[in-house]
Amino acid sequence: MLVKTRGIVLNFIKFRESSIIARVYTEELGLQSYIVNSVRKKGSASRIALFQPFTLLDMVVYPSAKGGITRISEYKCSHHFSSVPYDIRKSSILLFLSEMVAKTVREEEENRPLFDFLHRAIQEFDQMAAGYENFHLVFMVQLAGYLGFGVSSADDLISQVAFDAGGAKVSGTTLMQLQQLEPYLSTLLENGLEANLANGRVRRELLHLLVRYFQLHVDNLGEIKSLPVLSEVLSE
């Protein structure tokens, strides 16, 4: 039986000569993997573009056995980006966030609140003309809440990062640096996008702090490959 659903593309890998296997977070079925044929053939640029990270789709799909790869019967873009592809800062932020979601969202079942959050945030970010400097930080804080390890306070987050699972304290210098971030993190938690952070350096340090927090809570999260790129872009 076919299922009609909205979907959020997370990433894809090449498959055979002209196909891909796309990982899509769907509204009705959770995380799914789909074989999409003939999208890498010459002249198919518009089709492969529909499977770039965080593309929003309307789809009709074949349901799969749990963990299995299946196929898409129909698909079309439900929101054409108006700003992200033309802004290096925005595209770098979106690429980073899509990698974070791809590595942390693993449910193969419906989670409507999480899906609605992601779908809404992606559209809102694309529509922002200004004032999105803190977007990636706010997104990560909110995502942590949907994943079950929401941030209760700046002090608690920093305490968790500053001590490893065995209770061993990190070096005094590193701990001091973390503690210096506490007022900025508190401001971020309280004011979100409106938080008045000192500069790009503070945002980069908060970004690395939040990534470390995710690594503590998500098994086998590993390296975030897009993080150095985003850090470089945000340094400009």
HELIX and SHEET records of a PDB file:
HELIX    1   1 ALA A   45  ILE A   48  1                                   4    
HELIX    2   2 ALA A   49  PHE A   51  5                                   3    
HELIX    3   3 VAL A   84  TYR A   86  5                                   3    
HELIX    4   4 ILE A   88  THR A  104  1                                  17    
HELIX    5   5 ARG A  112  GLN A  127  1                                  16    
HELIX    6   6 PHE A  135  LEU A  147  1                                  13    
HELIX    7   7 ALA A  154  ALA A  162  1                                   9    
HELIX    8   8 GLY A  172  ASN A  191  1                                  20    
HELIX    9   9 GLY A  192  GLU A  194  5                                   3    
HELIX   10  10 GLY A  200  HIS A  217  1                                  18    
HELIX   11  11 LEU A  227  LEU A  234  1                                   8    
SHEET    1   A 6 VAL A   3  PHE A  15  0                                        
SHEET    2   A 6 SER A  19  THR A  26 -1                                        
SHEET    3   A 6 GLY A  30  VAL A  36 -1                                        
SHEET    4   A 6 ILE A  69  CYS A  77  1                                        
SHEET    5   A 6 LEU A  56  VAL A  61 -1                                        
SHEET    6   A 6 VAL A   3  PHE A  15 -1                                        
END                                                                             
